[in-house]
Amino acid sequence: MITPQNIFRHEFIGLPVKVAESSHEGYKGIKGRVVDETKNTIKIEDMEGNEKVIPKKVALFQFTLPDGVKVEVNGKVIAIRPENRIKKRYKKYL
């Protein structure tokens, strides 16, 4: 089960997400579902079906877990390949 403590070790694809903060004003406030993830980007599909590619290093993401809990994750922390992020050990960031 995905929790705020182990979110780093889970897949982000399919989770609802919102760009809470960004150094680029155009990315701030974008929300939808994660449809793809690479080392440096997260692709979000918005409510109209448009896909937006957001660089991880410039954003603070707010993920909504299946139980409704909202978790903010700094993109700099998750700027790693998804398959390597799942295996990596993390210090407490939350």
C-alpha positions in Angstrom: 0.0 0.0 0.0 1.3 3.4 -0.9 1.7 5.9 2.0 3.4 9.3 2.5 6.4 7.5 4.0 7.0 5.1 1.1 5.8 7.2 -1.9 9.3 7.3 -3.3 9.4 3.5 -3.6 6.2 3.4 -5.7 5.1 4.0 -9.2 3.7 7.5 -9.9 2.0 6.6 -13.1 -1.8 6.8 -12.6 -1.7 9.1 -9.5 -3.5 12.4 -9.6 -0.9 15.2 -9.4 -0.8 19.0 -9.2 2.3 21.3 -9.7 2.1 23.1 -6.4 5.1 25.4 -7.0 7.5 26.0 -9.9 10.3 28.4 -10.8 8.6 28.6 -14.2 5.3 30.4 -13.8 3.8 28.5 -16.8 3.9 25.1 -15.0 2.4 26.3 -11.7 -1.1 25.0 -11.1 -1.1 22.3 -13.8 -3.1 19.3 -12.6 -4.2 15.9 -13.9 -2.9 12.3 -13.9 0.7 11.1 -14.4 0.8 9.2 -17.7 4.6 8.9 -18.0 7.8 9.5 -16.1 11.4 9.8 -17.2 14.6 10.6 -15.3 14.0 14.4 -15.7 10.3 14.8 -16.5 6.8 13.9 -15.5 4.1 13.9 -18.2 0.7 14.9 -16.9 -2.6 14.5 -18.8 -5.0 17.2 -17.8 -8.8 17.1 -17.7 -9.2 18.0 -21.4 -6.8 15.2 -22.5 -3.8 17.4 -23.2 -0.4 16.1 -22.2 2.1 18.5 -20.5 5.7 17.6 -19.9 7.0 19.1 -16.6 10.7 19.1 -15.7 11.2 17.6 -12.3 13.9 19.8 -11.1 11.9 23.1 -11.3 8.7 21.9 -9.6 7.2 20.9 -6.3 4.6 18.2 -7.0 1.5 17.4 -4.9 0.4 13.8 -5.4 -3.0 12.5 -4.2 -2.7 9.0 -2.8 -5.5 6.4 -3.4 -6.8 7.0 0.2 -7.1 10.8 -0.5 -4.0 11.9 1.4 -2.0 14.7 -0.3 1.8 14.5 -0.3 4.2 17.2 -1.6 7.4 15.9 -3.2 10.2 18.1 -4.4 11.1 17.3 -8.0 14.8 17.5 -7.2 14.5 14.5 -4.9 12.9 12.3 -7.5 15.0 13.4 -10.5 16.3 9.9 -11.0 15.2 7.1 -13.3 11.9 5.6 -12.0 13.3 2.0 -12.0 16.3 3.2 -9.9 14.2 5.4 -7.6 12.1 2.4 -6.6 15.2 0.5 -5.5 17.0 3.4 -3.8 17.0 4.0 0.0 15.9 7.4 1.1 16.5 9.4 4.3 13.4 10.9 5.8 12.2 13.7 3.6 8.6 13.9 5.0 
